[in-house]
Amino acid sequence: MTTVPLPPIKREGRSSLFFRIHKAYLSIWNKLLSQVIKLNRFDLEQIKSVCEFACLARKGYMIHNAGESKYFAEPLKLKAPDIADRWILAHDDDDFLQNQMDRRFNALITATENERIDLIDTLYFDLRHWIGETYFHMEWEETLVQHQLWEFFEEQELLDFERAFVSSIDKTVLQWETGHLFESFNVDDKLWLLNVMKHSLSEEDFQNLKEPVKSTCTEKEWSQITTHYKW
């Protein structure tokens, strides 16, 4: 990943797609890392299940990267081309690493039980390293990049970018991600994301999220959510 960590910049308490959504993605990646740590080289069904989770997580995150590049970095190129180009290049590098990681997961399925010993340890090391790099990349987006967006665009413009981004996500991926994103969120973040989705999706698609969202909520959380959205 080409993003070089910068000294932390104070994060303002303003709406930030990156700060909120990154919390959920980091939860998903750490969940995957935990599953890799527990992999049993003799259990092919468990390995296939973890590989499927990894594939869907990777697909969702690559869509996330592509959406950031298309709906945020491209408009930013007209205002701050150096930062925007660096941002897009970081996503391209990340996609390369994601595809490489995908091949490593798939290799576990066809490997022998003895071959899996080293494959699992190497996969754990590489995934852990990538997650560490991703923390720095996300911090860079949440601080320097976010400040650039606040400097050059009005709040409504950023909301328009955000909603165009969400509305472009493949519906199958969105259904899968919704459960995992909401599972990772506190109630305020859940309400924030529901508001984004309410203004980004068709009414039918929004209503289809009811069960995936409800399954991630405690009774008290669901009560709070239904005071805002009459499901």
C-alpha positions in Angstrom: 0.0 0.0 0.0 1.5 3.3 -1.0 -0.1 5.5 1.6 2.6 6.8 4.0 1.3 7.4 7.6 1.2 11.1 8.4 1.2 12.7 11.9 -2.4 12.5 13.2 -4.6 15.5 12.5 -7.3 16.3 15.0 -10.5 14.8 13.8 -13.4 17.2 13.8 -16.8 16.0 15.0 -18.4 16.4 11.7 -20.2 13.9 9.5 -17.6 11.5 8.0 -18.5 8.6 5.8 -14.9 7.2 6.2 -14.7 7.4 10.0 -18.0 5.6 10.6 -17.8 3.0 7.8 -14.2 2.2 8.6 -15.1 1.1 12.1 -17.4 -1.6 10.6 -14.8 -2.7 8.0 -12.1 -3.1 10.7 -14.5 -5.2 12.7 -15.1 -7.4 9.7 -11.4 -7.8 9.0 -10.6 -8.6 12.6 -13.4 -11.2 12.6 -11.8 -12.8 9.6 -8.4 -12.8 11.3 -9.9 -14.5 14.3 -11.4 -17.2 12.0 -8.0 -17.7 10.3 -6.3 -18.1 13.7 -8.7 -20.9 14.5 -8.5 -22.7 11.2 -8.3 -26.5 11.5 -6.3 -28.0 8.6 -8.2 -31.2 8.9 -11.7 -29.6 8.5 -12.3 -28.8 4.9 -15.9 -27.5 5.5 -14.6 -25.0 8.0 -11.9 -23.9 5.6 -14.5 -23.5 2.8 -16.7 -21.4 5.1 -13.9 -19.1 6.1 -12.8 -18.7 2.4 -16.4 -17.8 1.5 -16.5 -15.2 4.2 -13.1 -13.8 3.0 -14.3 -13.7 -0.6 -17.5 -11.7 0.3 -15.6 -9.4 2.6 -13.0 -8.8 -0.1 -15.7 -8.1 -2.7 -17.4 -5.6 -0.5 -14.2 -3.8 0.4 -13.1 -3.6 -3.2 -16.5 -2.0 -4.1 -15.8 0.4 -1.2 -12.4 1.3 -2.6 -13.8 1.7 -6.1 -16.7 3.9 -4.8 -14.2 6.1 -2.9 -12.1 6.6 -6.0 -15.1 7.2 -8.3 -17.4 9.3 -6.2 -14.9 11.2 -4.0 -11.3 11.1 -5.4 -12.3 11.9 -8.9 -14.1 15.1 -8.0 -11.2 16.0 -5.6 -8.7 15.7 -8.5 -10.1 19.0 -9.8 -9.2 20.7 -6.5 -6.3 18.8 -5.0 -4.8 16.5 -7.8 -1.8 15.3 -5.8 -3.9 14.0 -2.9 -6.5 12.5 -5.2 -4.0 10.7 -7.4 -2.2 9.3 -4.3 -5.6 8.2 -2.9 -6.6 6.4 -6.2 -3.1 4.7 -6.4 -3.5 3.5 -2.8 -6.8 1.8 -3.8 -5.2 0.3 -6.9 -2.4 -1.2 -4.8 -4.9 -2.4 -2.2 -6.9 -4.2 -4.9 -3.8 -6.0 -6.0 -3.1 -7.2 -2.5 -6.7 -8.2 -2.0 -6.6 -10.4 -5.2 -3.3 -11.9 -3.9 -4.9 -12.7 -0.6 -7.9 -14.3 -2.3 -5.6 -16.7 -4.1 -4.0 -17.6 -0.8 -7.4 -18.4 0.7 -8.4 -20.5 -2.3 -5.1 -22.5 -2.1 -6.1 -23.8 1.3 -9.0 -25.7 -0.3 -6.9 -27.7 -2.7 -3.9 -28.2 -0.5 -3.2 -31.4 1.5 -3.6 -31.4 5.2 0.2 -31.2 5.7 0.6 -28.4 3.2 -2.0 -26.4 5.1 0.3 -26.0 8.1 2.5 -23.5 6.5 -0.3 -22.0 4.3 -2.4 -21.1 7.4 0.5 -19.6 9.2 1.6 -17.5 6.2 -2.0 -16.4 5.6 -2.4 -15.3 9.2 0.9 -13.3 9.0 0.0 -11.7 5.7 -3.6 -10.9 6.7 -2.4 -9.4 10.0 0.2 -7.3 8.2 -2.4 -6.1 5.7 -4.9 -5.1 8.5 -2.1 -3.1 10.2 -1.4 -1.3 7.0 -5.1 -0.6 6.5 -5.3 1.1 9.9 -2.8 3.7 8.7 -4.5 4.1 5.3 -7.9 4.6 7.0 -6.4 7.2 9.4 -5.0 9.1 6.4 -8.5 9.1 4.8 -10.2 10.1 8.0 -7.9 13.0 8.6 -6.0 14.5 5.7 -8.3 13.4 2.9 -11.5 14.2 4.9 -10.2 17.7 5.6 -9.5 18.2 1.9 -13.1 17.3 1.1 -14.4 19.6 3.8 -12.2 22.4 2.5 -13.3 22.2 -1.2 -16.9 20.9 -1.1 -20.1 22.0 0.6 -21.9 19.6 3.0 -24.7 18.9 0.5 -22.1 18.1 -2.2 -20.5 15.5 0.0 -24.0 14.0 0.9 -24.7 13.8 -2.9 -21.3 11.9 -3.4 -22.1 9.6 -0.5 -25.6 8.8 -1.7 -24.5 8.2 -5.3 -21.8 5.9 -3.9 -24.3 3.8 -1.8 -26.9 3.6 -4.5 -24.3 2.1 -6.9 -23.5 -0.9 -4.7 -24.5 -4.3 -6.0 -27.7 -5.3 -4.2 -26.4 -8.8 -3.4 -23.2 -7.4 -1.8 -25.3 -4.7 0.0 -27.5 -7.3 1.6 -24.5 -9.3 2.8 -22.6 -6.2 4.0 -25.6 -4.7 5.7 -25.8 -7.5 8.3 -22.1 -7.3 9.0 -21.9 -3.5 9.1 -24.8 -3.2 11.4 -23.5 -6.0 13.6 -20.4 -3.9 14.1 -22.2 -0.6 14.8 -23.6 1.0 18.0 -27.1 2.4 17.7 -26.0 5.9 16.6 -23.9 4.5 13.8 -26.8 2.3 12.8 -29.1 5.3 12.6 -26.6 7.2 10.6 -26.2 4.4 8.0 -30.0 3.9 7.8 -30.3 7.6 7.0 -27.8 7.3 4.2 -29.5 4.2 2.8 -33.0 5.8 3.2 -31.9 8.7 0.9 -29.8 6.5 -1.5 -31.9 3.4 -2.2 -35.3 2.8 -3.7 -38.1 2.3 -1.2 -38.3 -1.4 -2.0 -34.5 -1.9 -1.6 -34.6 0.0 1.7 -37.5 -2.1 3.0 -35.6 -5.3 2.1 -33.0 -4.3 4.7 -35.4 -4.6 7.6 -34.7 -8.2 8.5 -30.8 -8.0 8.1 -30.8 -4.9 10.3 -33.2 -6.3 12.9 -31.2 -9.5 13.3 -28.2 -7.4 14.5 -30.1 -5.4 17.1 -30.9 -5.9 20.7 -34.5 -5.3 21.7 -33.7 -1.9 23.0 -31.7 -0.9 19.9 -34.6 -2.0 17.6 -37.0 0.0 19.7 -34.9 3.1 19.2 -34.5 2.5 15.5 -38.3 2.0 15.0 -39.0 5.3 16.5 -37.2 6.9 13.5 -38.1 4.4 10.8 -41.7 2.9 10.8 -40.9 -0.7 9.9 
